[in-house]
Amino acid sequence: MTTLTGLDLVLPLLLKGGALLLLVLAVVRLLDQASSATRHLVLVGGLLTLLALPVLEVALPWRIGLLPDVTPTPGARSADAAEAAQPGPSDRTAEPGATDAAGAGDLDGLGLLGLIWFAGAAVSGVRLARAWIRMAGVVRRGRRLDDPEWAASLALATERIRPGRSVAVIESGEVSVPMTTGWLRPVVHLPTSARSWSPARRTTVLMHELVHVRQWDLPLHTLAQLACALHWPNPLVWIASRWARAECEQACDDRVLDTGVRPSQYATELLDIARATGGLLVPAAALPLAAADELESRLTAILEPLRSRGRPSRRLRAVIVAGLVAAAVPIAGHGLRAAASPPADAAAGPRESLVGVLGDHADPRVRARAAWSLGERGERDALIPLMDAVGDPDAEVRTMAVWALMELADPASLPAIVRALGDDAPRVRLLAARAIGELDLEGVPEALLDAASDPDPEVARMAVWALGELR
């Protein structure tokens, strides 16, 4: 049973995500002359690929270790394995068998790094959920704009943009700038000041918001926010998210300009709306028309006459997706460290080699490591050699042999485990009592009854626990 540490769980996720985002940001820089729609596709695709990295890592059939595994000496590692395997009555305030030892060890192994990461991800997730709940309340309290003037403007904008879904337009005193929310049922929110807008401004604003709906920008933005929540310690994810948001708005601007709106007129409308809001921070669950931190770059892009405003073709989209997959697969297939492996002299070979080392090697530390390896690998064919090792002259080897038999959980090993209840070493007796309790036996071995009066209080408590487990 391999213990998972915070390093094993968190650092691979962050390092792989960082490597992918470095590549994505570099590609975006190289695409400086491309359209905003193209750069937005690369950025959003990169952020969504972050969410797929854990799935790819599980699905891929290979691993490539980037750093060698650092393994303690066999004797020390075997002792650690034995301590992790036993519940240890002294480690519990409740009943000894109440918690699985391996699970408790794995939880303890998460460490401070894993807990900090989890706390940050949870905070980010809660903030995103609160933003969605708040916007849902704004929708419920808003008033639907179905006046003939607005209906005509919405019909004209829909004809030019063709969003592919019906869109509701509501008026709300809780928003100060036009914005779009909703995944399956998109809603355009307008401030109460929108009643005084000219027909041209109404149509222009609605076209911009309908482009968001057509491109499914809000669902993509929300998934990108989830990637930010998972990779929150990585500054690159926040840079990529901010760039993606800016490119998204500029791509919508380009699409509106493609309908024939004059750049100077559009820039004026955008500036007037932004001035009326007094500067608005970007909400997490909406796509506002005029966010304060993006306004200057957007106005510059709108008025740039030689700027590329085209949308990526199907072929280019396919190339971008294929490129992201080609980058993500080898990154996901790499491991932070090589898979943990026993030392070459004990467990690098087949089962026969391990059994030979267990029976013949002169160094008791190596024999102990061989017993641990056989138990860790679940080598049921090694049951008899492990039972023989319970009589090894070295206490550490006997300890690991009993631990390995406990891992195999084969009732045929009961005679050897019962013998171990009379061992001179308290640790061997402790593990033997634990092993009997986990064998799911019918009937109580007499030796276990005797162990309940063992001079070592830990062994006695474990024996009492084991008696409670037997039928």
N, C-alpha and C positions, 0 to 999 in steps of 0.2 A: 504494500500500500504506500504509494508515493505521496508525501506531504506536499500540498500546494502552498506556496508562499506568496506574499504580496508581490515579490519580484517576478515570480512566474506568471501571475495573473495580470498585473497592471503594466509593467514595463514593456512586455511584448506588444500589447495593444497600442501604447503610446508611441513606441519607437517605430513600429510598422506604419502607423498612421502618419507620423512625422515624415517618414521617407516618402510615402505616397504624395503627401501634400507638397513637399519640396519639389517633386517632379511636376505636379499640377501647376504650381505657381510659376515655375520656370517656363512651362509651355505657354501659360497665359502671357507672360512677358514677351515671349517670342512672337505671339500673335497680336502684337501691339497695333498692327495695321489692319487687323481683321475687324469684323463688325462686333458690336456689343453682344448680339445674340449668340455669336460663335463663342466668345469668351465666357459668356454666362453658362452656356452648355458645358464647357470644360470644367468650370468651377463647381457647378451644381453636381455634375457627374462625379467629380472627385470627392465631394462631401458625401454623396450617397454611397460611393464605393467604400468609404470608411465603415459604414454600417454593415457592408457585406464581408469585410475582412474576417471577422470571427467565424462566419459561416464557411467561408472558403478554407480557413485554417482547419476546421473540423473535417470538411469534405475531402480535402486534398490527400492523396495516398502517400505523400512523401514529406520528409522534414530534412532541412539542411541546417546543421548546427553552426552558429556563428562564433560561439565561444565554447571552449572545452568545459566539460562537466568537472567540477571540483568536488572530489569525494574524500571524506575523512579516512583515516586508517581503518582497516577492517574491524579491529576490536572496538574502536570508538563508535563506528557506525552501527555495528551489531547491537551494542548496548543501547544506542538511541532507538533502534528499531524495537528492541524489547520493551523499552519504556513507553514508546508510542503505542505498542500493541496492547499493553495491559491497562485496565482502567484505574488500578491502584486505589484501594479504598481510602487511602490518606488524601487523595486528590478530590474526594467527593464529600459533600456534606449530606447528600441524599443517599439512596440505596446504591450500592456499588455498580450494579448492572443496569442502572436506569438509562445510561447514555452510551452509545456505541463509541468505543475508544478511537477508532480511526476517524470517525466524523468529528469528534472533539479535537483530535490532533490537527485535522485539516482546518477547522475553524480558527484554532489558535495560530496556525501557520500563516493566516492571511496577513497578520501583522499590521503595524501602524500605517504603512504605505497603502495597503488595500483599503483600510478603513477611511483614510483621508480621501482617496479617490471616490469611494462609494458615497461619502457624505457630499462631496462636491457635485457628483452626478445627480444625487437625489435633490439637492437644492435647485439645480438648473431645471430638472424635470418638474419640480413643484412650481417654479416660477412660470414655466411654459403653460402648465395646466391652469394656473390662476389667470393668466392672460386670456386663454380661451374661454374660461368661465365668465370673465368680465365682459368680453366681446359678445358672448351669447346673451348676456343681460342687456347690453346696449341694443342688440337686434330686437329683443322682446319689447323694449320700451320705446323703440323708434316708431315713427309714423310713415306709412308707405306713401310715396309720392306718385300719385296716379293722375295728376292734373293733365289736361290735354297738352299743355306746352311741354311738360317733361315726357309724356308718352311719345310725342312726336320726336323729341330729341333722342330718346332711347331707341326708337324704331330706326332713325337715321344712323345712329352709331352702330346698332346691331347689323344693319345692312352692309356697312363698310367693313366691319371687323369680323362678323360671323363667328361669335364665340362658341357656338355649338351647344349651348345650354341656356335655359331661361335665367334671367338675372333680375332680382328684385332691387328696387331703389328706395331707400328710406331716408327720412330726415331726422336728425337727432341733435339735441342741444348738448350732447356729451362728447361730440367730436368737433374739432376745429378745422379739419382738412379732409378732403375726399379720401376715402380708403375702401379697400375691398376685403371682405372676410368670407369664410364659408368654403368648404371643400366641395360637397356635392350640390349644395344649394347656395350658390354665391350671392352675396348681398353687397351692394355699393352703398356706403354710408356717406351722407352729405351733411354739411353744417347748415344751420338754419339760415345763414347768410346766402345760401345758394338760391333762395327765392328771387334775389335781385340780379342774378346773373343774366347776361345776354344769351340769346340762342346759340351764338357761336361758341361761347365758353361752355355752355351746357353740353353741347355735342362733343367738343374737344375733350372735356373731362371724362365724359362717359366712354369715349373711344379708348382713352388711356386705360381706364379701369377694365374695360371689356377685353383688352389685350391680355391683361393678367389672367382673366378667366379662360381665355382661349388657350393660353400657354400652360395652364395648370400651375401657375407660379406659387400660389399659396400652399398647396400640398407639398411641392418641392421644397419651399422655404421651411415648412414645418419639419420635414425629415432632415433637412440640413441643420436645424436647431437641435434635433435629437443627436446628431453627430457631434455637435458642439458640446452637448451635455455629457456624452460619453468620453470625449477627448478634452475636457475642459482644462487640464493643466498644460496643454500644448498650445502655445500662442499662435502657431500656424493655422490652427482651425478657426480661430477668431478672425485672423486676417483674411482667410479664404472666404469666410461667411460675409464679412463686410464688403469685400470685392464683389462677391456674387450678388449681393443686394444692390450695389451701385450699378453693376452691369445689367441687372434685371430691369431697373427703372429706365436706363438709357436704351435698352432694347425696345421697351414699350414706347419710348419717345420716338425712336426711329420708325416704328410701325405706324404711329399716328402721322408722322411727316410723310410717309409713303402714300397716305390717302389724299395728299394734296394740300394739307395745311401749311401755310407759310411759316418758316422757322422763326422769323421775327415776331409774328403774331403769337405763335405757340410759346415762345420764351417770355413774352410779355404777360400772357395769361398765367403761366406758371409762377412768375415773379410776383404778380399781384396776389395770387392765392397764398403764397408763402409769407408775404408781408402781413396779410390779414391774420395769419395764425400766430405770428410773433415767434415762430420757431418751434417745431414739434419734434420730440424725440420719437424714434421709430418704435411702435408697439410690437410686441413679439408675435401677436396673433393676427396681424393685419398688414396690408401693403399700402402705405399712405402715398398720396400723390406728390407731396412736396415735403420730404423730410429735410430738416435744416442742415444736417451734416452732408447731404449729397447735392444740395442745390447748385453750388458754384460749378462743380464739375459737369453737371447736367446742362446748365445754361451754355457753358463753353462748347460742349459736344453738340448741342442743338444748333448753334450758330456756326459751326465749323463746316464750310461748304464742300471740302474735299473728303469728308469723313465717309467711310464705308458704312452703309446702313442695311445691307442685304441680310437675309436670313440664311442660315446654313442649309445646303441642299441635303437630300436624303443620303447621298453618297458621303458627304462630309460628316453627317451625324453618325453614320455607320462606322466611319473611320475613327471618330472620337470615342465611341463606345468600345470599339475593338481595341483601341489604344489603352483605354482605362483598364479593360480586362487583362490585356497583355502585361500591364504594369502591376496589377493587383495580384495576379496568380503567383508569380515568383516571390513577391513580398510576403504574401500570406504563407507560402510554403517554407519560409525560413523560420527557424527557431532562434530564440535568444541564446539558448545553450543546447548542447547536444542532449539527447535523451539520456537520463541517468542510467549508467551501466555499471555492473560489478567490475572489479579489477580483472585484468587479463589472466592472472594466474588462478583465479577462482571461478569466474562465471562467464568468461567470454566465449567458451566453447559450449558444446551440447551438454545434455543432462548427464551423460556418462562421464564427462570430464569433471563436472561438479561432484558427482558421487565419488569419483576416484580421489579428488582432493579432500573431500570430507573424511574419507577413511584412511588416507595414507600420508597426507602432508604433515611435515614435522612441526610447522609453526601453528600453534593453537589459534592464533588470530585468523589465519587463512582458513582453517577448518570451520571456525565460527562464521566467517563470511560466506563460506560455501553453504552452510546450513541456512543462513539467512536468505541467500539467493534462491535456494530450492523452494523455500516457503514463499518468497516474493513472486516467483514465477509460477507457483501453483503446480509443481511437478509431483503429481500423485504417484507416478511410478517410482519415486524416490522414497516412498513411505517406509520400507524396511530399513534402508540405510539410515534414515533419520531416527527410527526407533532404536537402532544400534547405537547411534551417536548420543542417545540419552545416557549411556553408560561411559561416555568419554571421560578420561581423567581430568580434563580441564573444565572448570565450572562455567566459563564463558561459552564453550562449545555446547555444553549440556543446556545452558539457558537458551541458546539460539535454536537448538534442536527441538526443544519443547515449544518454543514460539512458532517454529515452522510447522510442527504437527498441529498446533492450534489453528494456523492459517489453512491447512489442508482440511481440517474438520472431518476426518475420516474415523468412524467408530472403531475400525480395526486397530487404531493406534492406542486404544485405551490401556492395554497392558503396560506399554512403555510409559504412558503418562502417569499411571498409578504408581509405577516404580519411582517416578520422579517426585512423588509426594513424600518419599522418604529421603530425598537428597540432603546432603549436608548444607548446601547453599540455600538461604532463604528465598532468593530470587527465583531459583528453579522451582521450589515448592509453590511459590506464589503463582507462577505461570502455569504450573500443572493444575492447580485448583481452578484457575480461570479456564483452562482448556477443557476440563471435565464439565464445567458449567455450560460451555458452549457446544457440547457434543449432542445435546438433545437426547439424552439417554433415558431409558425406562429402568428405574431401580437406582439404588444409591450404592456405590462402591464403599466397602467398609473402610478403606483407607481414607476416603474423604471425610467420614465421620470422625476418624482419629485426627485428621488435619484441623477439624474445628477446635481442637484443644492444643494446637501448635504453640510452642513457646513464643514464636514471633507473632505479635498481634496483627500485623498486616496479613500474614498467611492465614491466620485464624479467621479474620474478617472475610477474606476472599473465599475461604472454604464455606463459611456460612452463606455467603451470597450464592455460591455454586449449588449448595443444597436447596436453596429456594428455587433455582432454575430447573432442577430435575423433577421428573414426574413420579 
